[in-house]
């Protein structure tokens, strides 16, 4: 997701590339930020840029990023499920 954000610059473009909604991308990005305890982006109008910390995280092996993103998706999936009950 961070690689897509770096190259595309907007949540809508990232969502389209990943076949998700912009809301879902935003929620996953928020979960990833909370999990890592880092601010991963900076907003400039509608455009988002990666922070130095997120550029460093994005350079990690894709296995690490996949694991973090999967964790973030699971986290928000569980939150959505608990809200429905």
C-alpha positions in Angstrom: 0.0 0.0 0.0 2.8 2.4 0.8 4.4 1.8 -2.5 1.1 2.6 -4.3 0.7 5.7 -2.2 4.3 6.8 -3.0 3.6 6.4 -6.8 0.0 7.5 -7.0 -0.3 10.2 -4.3 -4.0 10.0 -3.5 -6.2 7.6 -1.5 -8.6 7.4 -4.5 -5.8 6.3 -6.9 -4.4 3.8 -4.4 -7.9 2.4 -3.8 -8.5 2.0 -7.5 -5.1 0.3 -8.0 -5.8 -2.1 -5.1 -9.5 -2.7 -6.0 -10.6 -1.2 -2.6 -12.5 1.8 -1.5 -10.7 5.0 -0.5 -12.3 4.5 3.0 -10.8 1.1 3.3 -7.3 2.3 2.3 -7.6 5.2 4.8 -8.6 2.8 7.6 -5.7 0.4 6.7 -3.2 3.3 6.6 -4.5 4.5 10.0 -4.2 1.0 11.5 -0.7 0.6 10.1 0.3 4.0 11.6 -1.1 3.0 15.0 0.5 -0.4 14.9 3.9 1.1 14.0 3.5 4.2 16.2 4.6 6.3 13.3 3.1 9.0 11.1 3.3 7.5 7.6 2.0 10.3 5.5 1.6 14.0 5.2 -1.4 15.6 3.6 -1.0 18.4 1.0 -4.6 19.2 -0.1 -5.8 15.9 -1.6 -2.3 14.6 -2.2 -0.5 12.4 0.4 3.2 12.1 0.6 5.2 9.6 2.5 7.1 10.7 5.6 10.8 9.8 6.0 9.7 7.1 8.4 7.3 5.5 5.9 9.9 5.6 3.2 12.2 3.7 5.5 9.4 1.2 6.3 8.6 0.9 2.6 12.2 -0.2 1.8 11.8 -3.2 4.1 11.3 -6.6 2.4 7.9 -7.0 0.9 7.2 -9.9 3.3 7.4 -7.5 6.2 5.1 -5.0 4.5 2.7 -7.8 3.6 2.6 -9.0 7.2 2.0 -5.5 8.5 -0.8 -4.8 5.9 -2.4 -8.1 6.6 -2.3 -7.3 10.3 -3.9 -3.9 9.7 -6.7 -5.5 7.5 -7.4 -8.1 10.2 -7.5 -5.4 12.9 -10.1 -3.4 11.0 -12.0 -6.4 10.0 -12.4 -7.4 13.7 -13.4 -3.8 14.6 -16.1 -3.8 11.9 -17.4 -7.2 13.1 -17.5 -6.0 16.7 -19.5 -2.9 15.7 -22.1 -5.0 14.0 -22.8 -7.1 17.1 
